[in-house]
Amino acid sequence: MSVKIAIDAMGGDNSPAVEVAGAVAACREWGCKVVLVGDTARIQAEIEQHQTHGLSLEIHHASEIVGMHDAPSDALRKKKDSSIRVAFDLVQQGEASAVVSAGNSGAIMACGMYVYGRVKGIERPAIGTFLPNLNDQTMVLDMGANVDCKASHLFQFATMGSLYVELLLGKSQPRVGLLSNGEEEKKGNDLTRETHQLLKNSQLNYIGYVEGGDVYNGSVDVVVCDGFVGNVLLKVSEGLAVAISTMLKQEIEGRFWAKLGYLFSRPAYSAFKKRTNPAEYGGAPLLGIGGVGIVCHGRSDPMAVSIAIRQAGEYAKIRFEEKLATLL
């Protein structure tokens, strides 16, 4: 992987330990090139806990941190030497090709739009997340960047999601669905009904309204909704996965025959855990800005960070923003 990824090493809940461990894993596993942005002393102390000989790891100092409770504008006006802002500046200066951060998502959005600008024709960038389905995975967007949306925004989300899935996953004519409270055209609200008409008249492979369960049954590749609904869907999905795993564990531990059966079915349980583990999906691309930004969960573990770094490299290579501009 020839592109260099700038990592906001100070943004996550357990930074910089998680970011450093994830960067080391990405460099070792996939040959990534990484520059860790943040407090040099703290980052260096974490690097010394790993074997890094021969790995392409750099440190770029940033003296400030944007916290989860800071206003996004702080990253632009008050904390210009924050790890988030400096990471994006490195891309602007040609010293990196993409940014990965587990920090304040609002600040990531603000910095991305300020430094990269928006793709011409895109009113609102969106956060897209892959969720597992019975066959593969489903991209859902927006997942929280835009709580209040217009129909034109959702139409643009659909265009971005379809192109991203086509380029990154190699799916020709991805199936696009609009999340609603039923499949019938009379369902939904004013926003979904107006968006429905726009999508029906588009060149996208639009299959109509879809319900929450369709996100997981493999019947659709891209699901579009506003950021309020999308974020609720994401949090419910994460909570449900944890609840199911916990309930299975409780049932197995409480019964002898269940424990015996588990010994034979352990590979299946391990595979299930892997498919539903959010870390396996890395980060969420910030689509619609004029460059590459990957948003990770604040509680991301090293695996999630390492996969997000790989995603950023793959994203940078497909030149998504250039191809998107030709569609709008």
Secondary structure, 3 states (H helix, E strand, C coil): CCCEEEEECCCCCCCCHHHHHHHHHHHHHHCCEEEEEECHHHHHHHHCCCCCCCCEEEEEECCECCCCCCCHHHHCCCCCCEHHHHHHHHHHCCCCCEEEECCCHHHHHHHHHHHHCECCCCCCCEEEEEEECCCCEEEEECCCCCCCCCHHHHHHHHHHHHHHHHHHHCCCCCEEEEECCCCCCCCCCHHHHHHHHHHHCCCCEEEEEECHHHHCCCCCCEEECCHHHHHHHHHHHHHHHHHHHHHHHHHHHCCHHHHHHHHHHHHHHHHHHHHHCHHHHCCEEEECECCCEEECCCCCCHHHHHHHHHHHHHHHHHCHHHHHHCCC
